[in-house]
Amino acid sequence: MGVTAVRELVGSETKAACVPGGRSAAGLRRGWIGSLAIGAAMLVLAPDVSRSGVLTESDFKKVETIKPLFQGLMMDLVQTSKRSDISSGDADCVMSTIRELLQISEELSSYEYLITIEKEITDSGDSSIKGVVKFAIEKSNTILAEERKRLLQVSERCSRFPLAFSKNQQALQFIDTTTNLLNSIQVRL
């Protein structure tokens, strides 16, 4: 999914108003685009690290699954929030879930720099690269754990809205899947 498609997907609804919580529509789009950048950066990281011997081809394939999972989840959430038959409570809760997922992308984007400079430090040897990858995974897992707590709060608040609750559970499942994937790589480092 290209940036243009994402803009069209988020498009008209978020342009109309400022999102509760102080985020503008432009901020939401930047967050969404940032999440795509994180996914792309992770895919860029994996081949280089794989060549250096820190990550295996299997690790690369695991990391490669994150981006389509996130894209599918976000597309589903945005389409759900735009449905004409959705209650205002469900819509608010779905938008809260979207904001929380965008928060993940914003927080993880600070590690994008570590991922992109990895190419420049490959001459330092496997132990240096391993340290950078370990650090990035540890910090990413910390962010995912904190975000899971916030999503659980949204889940509790939105439990009376079945549609929003099920979408929130999908977001929690994405976080758990990503955390498990990163943990399976980290154990080996």
Rosetta blueprint (number, residue, H / E / L):
1 M L
2 G L
3 V H
4 T H
5 A H
6 V H
7 R H
8 E H
9 L H
10 V H
11 G H
12 S H
13 E H
14 T H
15 K H
16 A H
17 A L
18 C L
19 V E
20 P L
21 G L
22 G L
23 R E
24 S L
25 A H
26 A H
27 G H
28 L H
29 R H
30 R H
31 G H
32 W H
33 I H
34 G H
35 S H
36 L H
37 A H
38 I H
39 G H
40 A H
41 A H
42 M H
43 L H
44 V H
45 L H
46 A H
47 P H
48 D H
49 V H
50 S H
51 R H
52 S H
53 G L
54 V L
55 L L
56 T L
57 E H
58 S H
59 D H
60 F H
61 K H
62 K H
63 V H
64 E H
65 T L
66 I H
67 K H
68 P H
69 L H
70 F H
71 Q H
72 G H
73 L H
74 M H
75 M H
76 D H
77 L H
78 V H
79 Q H
80 T H
81 S H
82 K L
83 R L
84 S L
85 D L
86 I L
87 S L
88 S H
89 G H
90 D H
91 A H
92 D H
93 C H
94 V H
95 M H
96 S H
97 T H
98 I H
99 R H
100 E H
101 L H
102 L H
103 Q H
104 I H
105 S H
106 E H
107 E H
108 L H
109 S H
110 S L
111 Y L
112 E H
113 Y H
114 L H
115 I H
116 T H
117 I H
118 E H
119 K H
120 E H
121 I H
122 T H
123 D H
124 S H
125 G L
126 D H
127 S H
128 S H
129 I H
130 K H
131 G H
132 V H
133 V H
134 K H
135 F H
136 A H
137 I H
138 E H
139 K H
140 S H
141 N H
142 T H
143 I H
144 L H
145 A H
146 E H
147 E H
148 R H
149 K H
150 R H
151 L H
152 L H
153 Q H
154 V H
155 S H
156 E H
157 R H
158 C L
159 S L
160 R L
161 F L
162 P H
163 L H
164 A H
165 F H
166 S H
167 K H
168 N H
169 Q H
170 Q H
171 A H
172 L H
173 Q H
174 F H
175 I H
176 D H
177 T H
178 T H
179 T H
180 N H
181 L H
182 L H
183 N H
184 S H
185 I H
186 Q H
187 V H
188 R H
189 L L
